[in-house]
Amino acid sequence: MSDINLSANERRLVDLVWRRGPIARTDLADITGLTAASVTRMVRTLDALRLVEETVNRAGARGQPTRPIHINRSGAQSIGVYFSHRHAEIGLIDLGGTILHAETHSFENAEPARLGALTAAFIGAVRERGLTEGAGRLLGVGIAVPADFIDGARRLHAHAFFPELAREDALLELAAKLPAPVYIENDAASAALGERILGAAQHFESFLLVHIGHGVGGGIMVDGRLLRGAHGNAGMIGIQFPSDQPRPSGQDLFAALQREGIAVDDFADLEALSVQICAPLRSWIKRAGAQLREQLGVTARLFDPEAILIGGRLPMPLLQALLAEVNIPAFCNEGVGLPRPLVVGSMLGPHAGMVGAAALPIFRRLLDWRDSDSSAPGLLLGAS
């Protein structure tokens, strides 16, 4: 990992190129306040590391062509792990978010040791195929966990579907099997980060991502930074929906469909259902949408985001139907003309969870330049 060890200013440039590129060196200097010479020197360093590259632009100009800077998509790779209680998706992406290789595995329970072994085997397979171009180009492994933090990564409050994660040091057991840095984050927070750097929120500085998983959670971005809170648990919007009552969660959806005799046990089973055809599903979408609409209106007024994103584990047609129930004229409309946040859906499709997890190493290694490790997204475990 020693070949990619960026300074704070180098990460700042990569962050700007990532979000605004292709971008001219003069614009980078103007935005950062760095001298032109400093920007030129750092761009050369980043180019040598194959993280950025220049494109010669001769269109519409006399004399010397411009050389805007953009991200070198093939410059490094990252692995994401995203799992439910029955399946795990493990994928390798490049810096453009392109999925280079992905696998889905089924199991009886999400035992950390099993997840670690599957991920270690995946790393071995992609390295054998030459997809990581050597150990130094793999930024790390991001793992999105359906849990909240009690004592950092050592103790978790996991969803009831994941009793194995409640064991002390369960995640350390997972990370011990992996020959790469491991970054752990709540699944909603990692999804928000994925949308921020690779999905629908690339042009938003402040937004709330609503993650419909086994439970219902949230990831909050403020001024381009993931808001983790004092203990890493910011965004727990699920507390607005009591667990002993109907709520807009995946577990609640499974139970509602099972009561109607529809056999569903995991999110993959929902792929076969149509909102237009399945009346119980349509009824749940309508009720869950109304619940989200009411409570998200309160949450939105608390920190005034540019946008609210709807994402999570539901298949895309179900997410779009839920989005339509939330995004009606009555949402955030108090009758006094206040601006309301945009309501948009995830752009990352069925691989959103895995891509969001893979975004953790990218953000930590290349883009995170403003704060200390204690407040940065993704708790670091394993190799460094």
C-alpha positions in Angstrom: 0.0 0.0 0.0 3.0 2.3 0.2 2.8 3.5 -3.3 -0.4 5.5 -2.6 0.1 7.7 0.4 -1.3 11.1 -0.3 -0.9 14.4 1.6 -3.9 16.4 2.6 -3.5 18.9 -0.3 -3.1 16.0 -2.8 -6.3 14.5 -1.5 -8.0 17.8 -1.8 -7.0 18.0 -5.5 -8.2 14.5 -6.1 -11.5 15.3 -4.5 -12.0 18.4 -6.7 -11.0 16.6 -9.8 -13.3 13.8 -8.9 -16.3 16.1 -8.4 -15.6 18.8 -11.0 -13.4 17.2 -13.6 -12.3 17.5 -16.3 -11.0 20.7 -14.7 -8.1 23.1 -15.6 -5.1 23.6 -13.3 -5.9 27.3 -13.1 -9.3 26.5 -11.7 -7.8 24.1 -9.2 -5.5 26.9 -8.0 -8.3 29.4 -7.8 -10.6 27.1 -5.8 -7.9 25.8 -3.4 -5.9 29.0 -3.0 -2.7 27.1 -3.7 -0.1 28.6 -6.1 -0.1 27.5 -9.7 3.4 26.0 -9.1 2.1 23.9 -6.2 -0.9 22.7 -8.2 1.4 21.8 -11.2 3.8 19.9 -8.9 0.9 17.9 -7.2 -0.8 17.1 -10.5 2.5 15.6 -11.8 2.7 13.5 -8.6 -0.9 12.3 -8.9 -0.3 11.6 -12.6 2.8 9.5 -11.8 0.6 7.6 -9.4 -1.9 7.1 -12.2 -4.7 8.6 -10.1 -5.3 11.5 -12.5 -4.5 12.2 -16.1 -4.6 15.1 -18.6 -6.6 15.2 -21.8 -5.4 17.5 -24.6 -8.3 19.8 -25.7 -7.6 21.6 -29.0 -11.2 22.5 -29.7 -12.1 26.2 -30.3 -8.7 27.6 -29.3 -5.6 29.1 -30.9 -2.1 28.4 -29.7 -1.4 26.0 -26.9 -4.2 23.5 -26.3 -5.8 23.3 -22.8 -5.0 20.2 -20.7 -8.0 19.5 -18.3 -7.4 17.1 -15.5 -9.7 14.1 -14.9 -9.6 10.9 -12.8 -7.8 7.9 -14.2 -10.5 5.3 -13.7 -8.0 2.4 -13.9 -5.6 3.9 -11.4 -6.7 1.8 -8.4 -9.4 -0.6 -7.3 -11.5 -1.2 -4.3 -13.6 -4.1 -2.9 -17.0 -3.8 -1.4 -18.9 -6.4 0.7 -22.7 -6.0 1.2 -24.7 -8.8 2.8 -28.2 -9.8 4.0 -29.0 -12.7 6.3 -29.0 -15.1 3.4 -26.7 -13.6 0.7 -23.5 -11.7 0.3 -22.4 -9.6 -2.7 -18.7 -9.0 -3.1 -17.4 -6.8 -5.9 -14.3 -5.1 -7.3 -14.7 -1.6 -8.8 -12.4 0.9 -10.4 -12.2 4.6 -9.7 -15.1 5.3 -12.1 -17.4 2.9 -10.3 -17.2 0.3 -13.0 -17.7 -3.2 -11.6 -14.7 -5.3 -12.7 -15.9 -8.5 -11.1 -18.7 -9.4 -8.7 -19.9 -12.6 -7.0 -23.0 -13.4 -5.0 -22.9 -16.1 -2.4 -25.7 -17.8 -0.5 -25.6 -19.1 3.1 -27.7 -20.1 6.1 -26.5 -17.2 8.3 -24.1 -14.2 8.0 -21.3 -15.7 10.2 -18.4 -13.2 10.3 -15.8 -16.0 9.8 -17.7 -17.2 6.7 -17.9 -13.6 5.3 -14.1 -13.2 5.9 -13.3 -16.5 4.1 -15.5 -15.6 1.1 -13.9 -12.2 0.9 -10.3 -13.6 1.2 -11.1 -16.1 -1.6 -12.5 -13.2 -3.7 -9.3 -11.2 -3.2 -7.2 -14.2 -4.2 -9.3 -14.7 -7.3 -9.2 -11.2 -8.6 -5.4 -10.9 -8.0 -4.9 -14.2 -9.9 -6.8 -12.8 -12.8 -4.7 -9.6 -12.7 -7.6 -7.3 -12.0 -5.9 -5.4 -9.2 -2.6 -4.8 -11.0 -0.7 -5.8 -7.9 -1.3 -5.4 -4.2 -0.4 -1.7 -4.2 -3.4 -0.8 -6.4 -6.0 -2.3 -4.2 -7.1 0.5 -1.9 -8.8 -1.8 0.6 -12.0 -3.6 1.5 -15.2 -1.8 2.5 -17.8 -3.7 4.5 -21.3 -2.3 5.0 -22.9 -3.7 8.2 -26.6 -3.8 9.1 -25.8 -2.5 12.6 -25.1 0.5 14.8 -22.0 1.0 16.9 -21.9 0.5 20.7 -18.1 0.5 21.2 -16.7 1.3 17.8 -16.3 -1.8 15.7 -15.8 -4.0 18.8 -19.4 -4.1 19.9 -22.4 -3.7 17.6 -26.1 -3.4 18.0 -27.1 -5.5 15.0 -30.5 -6.1 13.5 -32.3 -9.2 14.9 -31.6 -11.0 11.6 -27.9 -10.9 12.4 -27.2 -12.3 15.9 -23.7 -13.4 14.9 -22.7 -9.7 14.6 -23.6 -9.0 18.2 -20.6 -11.0 19.4 -17.8 -8.8 20.8 -14.9 -8.5 18.2 -17.0 -10.3 15.5 -15.8 -7.8 12.9 -12.2 -8.2 14.0 -12.6 -11.9 13.3 -13.8 -11.1 9.8 -11.0 -8.6 9.1 -8.2 -11.0 10.4 -8.7 -13.1 7.3 -8.1 -10.3 4.8 -4.7 -9.2 3.4 -5.8 -5.6 2.9 -7.0 -2.6 4.9 -10.7 -3.1 6.0 -13.1 -0.2 6.5 -16.3 -0.9 8.4 -19.4 1.4 8.2 -23.1 1.2 8.9 -24.9 0.1 5.7 -26.9 3.4 5.4 -23.9 5.6 5.9 -21.8 3.6 3.3 -24.7 3.9 0.9 -24.8 7.6 1.3 -21.0 7.8 0.7 -21.4 5.7 -2.4 -24.1 8.0 -3.8 -21.9 11.0 -2.9 -18.9 9.9 -5.0 -20.4 7.6 -7.6 -24.1 8.0 -7.7 -27.1 10.4 -7.6 -25.6 12.8 -5.1 -22.3 13.7 -6.8 -23.5 17.3 -7.1 -25.1 17.6 -3.7 -23.1 18.9 -0.7 -25.8 18.2 1.9 -28.4 15.4 1.7 -30.1 12.6 3.6 -30.1 9.0 2.2 -32.9 6.8 3.4 -31.8 3.2 3.4 -34.6 0.6 3.3 -32.9 -2.6 4.4 -33.9 -5.1 7.0 -34.6 -2.1 9.1 -34.8 1.6 8.0 -31.8 3.8 8.5 -30.3 7.0 7.2 -27.0 8.5 6.1 -26.4 12.2 6.4 -24.0 14.3 4.3 -23.3 17.9 5.4 -21.0 20.1 3.4 -19.7 17.1 1.5 -18.8 15.2 4.7 -20.5 12.1 6.1 -21.9 13.1 9.5 -21.1 10.2 11.8 -21.9 11.8 15.2 -20.0 11.3 18.5 -20.4 7.5 18.4 -20.8 6.8 14.6 -24.6 6.5 14.8 -25.9 9.7 13.2 -28.8 9.2 10.9 -30.8 6.6 12.9 -34.1 7.7 11.5 -35.5 4.2 12.2 -36.3 5.3 15.8 -39.1 7.4 14.3 -40.9 4.1 13.5 -41.5 1.9 16.6 -40.4 -1.7 16.0 -43.7 -3.1 17.5 -45.8 -1.3 14.9 -46.0 -1.3 11.1 -42.9 0.5 9.7 -41.2 1.1 6.3 -38.6 -1.6 6.7 -37.7 -4.7 4.8 -38.5 -7.0 7.7 -41.9 -5.4 7.9 -42.4 -5.9 4.2 -41.5 -9.6 4.4 -44.0 -10.1 7.3 -46.8 -8.3 5.4 -46.3 -10.4 2.3 -46.0 -13.6 4.3 -49.3 -12.9 6.0 -50.9 -12.9 2.6 -49.3 -16.2 1.7 -46.5 -14.9 -0.4 -43.3 -16.8 0.1 -40.5 -14.2 0.6 -37.5 -14.7 2.9 -34.9 -12.2 1.5 -34.7 -9.2 -0.8 -33.8 -11.4 -3.8 -37.3 -12.9 -3.5 -38.9 -9.5 -4.2 -37.5 -9.4 -7.7 -40.3 -11.7 -8.9 -43.1 -9.4 -7.6 -44.7 -6.5 -9.5 -46.2 -3.5 -7.8 -48.8 -3.3 -10.5 -49.9 -7.0 -10.1 -49.3 -7.8 -6.4 -52.0 -6.0 -4.3 -50.3 -6.7 -0.9 -47.1 -5.2 -2.2 -48.9 -2.2 -3.6 -50.7 -1.7 -0.2 -47.4 -1.9 1.7 -45.7 0.7 -0.7 -48.6 3.1 -0.2 -48.6 2.8 3.6 -44.8 2.9 3.9 -44.6 5.8 1.6 -47.0 7.8 3.7 -45.0 7.0 6.9 -41.8 8.1 5.3 -43.4 11.2 3.8 -44.6 12.4 7.3 -41.4 11.6 9.2 -38.9 12.7 6.6 -40.7 16.1 6.4 -39.7 16.6 10.0 -36.1 15.3 9.5 -35.7 17.5 6.4 -36.6 20.7 8.3 -34.1 19.9 11.1 -31.0 20.2 8.9 -32.3 21.6 5.6 -30.7 19.3 3.0 -30.5 19.9 -0.7 -32.0 16.5 -1.4 -33.4 13.3 0.1 -32.3 10.1 -1.6 -34.3 6.9 -1.4 -32.2 3.8 -1.6 -31.4 0.5 0.0 -32.0 -3.2 -0.6 -35.4 -3.1 -2.4 -35.4 -3.8 -6.1 -35.3 -0.7 -8.3 -39.0 -0.8 -9.3 -40.1 -1.0 -5.7 -37.8 1.9 -4.8 -39.2 4.0 -7.6 -42.8 3.2 -6.4 -41.8 4.2 -2.9 -40.2 7.4 -4.2 -43.4 8.4 -6.0 -45.4 8.0 -2.7 -43.0 10.3 -0.9 -42.5 12.9 -3.6 -45.9 14.5 -3.8 -46.8 18.2 -3.5 -47.8 17.8 0.1 -44.3 16.7 1.1 -42.5 19.4 3.1 -45.3 21.8 2.3 -46.2 23.9 5.3 -48.1 26.4 3.2 -45.6 29.2 3.7 -43.5 28.8 0.6 -40.3 27.4 2.1 -37.9 25.6 -0.3 -38.2 21.9 0.0 -35.5 19.3 -0.7 -35.4 17.4 -4.0 -36.5 13.8 -3.6 -34.5 11.5 -5.9 -33.8 7.7 -6.1 -30.5 5.9 -6.1 -28.7 5.7 -9.4 -26.5 2.8 -8.5 -29.0 0.1 -9.3 -29.0 -3.4 -7.9 -25.3 -3.2 -6.9 -25.8 0.0 -4.9 -24.9 -1.6 -1.6 -21.8 -3.2 -2.8 -20.6 -0.1 -4.6 -21.4 2.0 -1.5 -19.2 -0.3 0.6 -16.4 -0.2 -2.0 -16.6 3.6 -1.8 -15.3 3.5 1.8 -11.6 2.8 0.9 -11.7 5.2 -2.0 -12.9 8.0 0.2 -10.5 7.2 3.0 -7.4 6.7 0.9 -7.9 9.3 -1.9 -10.5 11.9 -1.0 -10.8 12.5 2.7 -8.7 15.6 3.5 -10.5 17.8 6.1 -10.7 16.0 9.4 -8.9 13.5 11.6 -9.3 9.7 11.4 -11.5 9.8 14.5 -14.4 11.5 12.6 -13.7 10.0 9.1 -16.2 7.5 7.6 -15.2 3.9 7.8 -13.6 2.4 10.9 -10.2 1.0 10.0 -9.5 -2.7 10.8 -7.0 -5.2 9.6 -3.9 -4.6 7.5 -2.6 -1.1 6.9 
